[in-house]
Amino acid sequence: QAHDPLVKQLPEQYSAIRCCGSPLESAQNADALVIATEWPDYRTVSMPEIIAAMCKPLILDANRFLSAALEAQTNVIYVAVGKAVEG
């Protein structure tokens, strides 16, 4: 599952990936969430709703784009470049 505000459909060779209409829809029943683009829209998404929609709240944010919203969350495993994972 994937979401990008500007992508409505992927090329046929990516048919295994389902485009979702919203970030929340893409998080439904997900084991992990990868923040791969730094769209300003994603800063306004309700992180508690995203986390609640996921099976396992593991979020990989390589560029630390949402660090302010996610580092304080105690019910999520937040992984970012330069941040050690506890556990």
Protein Blocks (a to p, Z undefined) as FASTA:
>chain_A
ZZdfkbmbdcfklmmpccdfbfklmmgopabdcdfbfcfklmmpcfklmmmmpmblcddd
fkommmmmmmmpmkbccddehiaceZZ
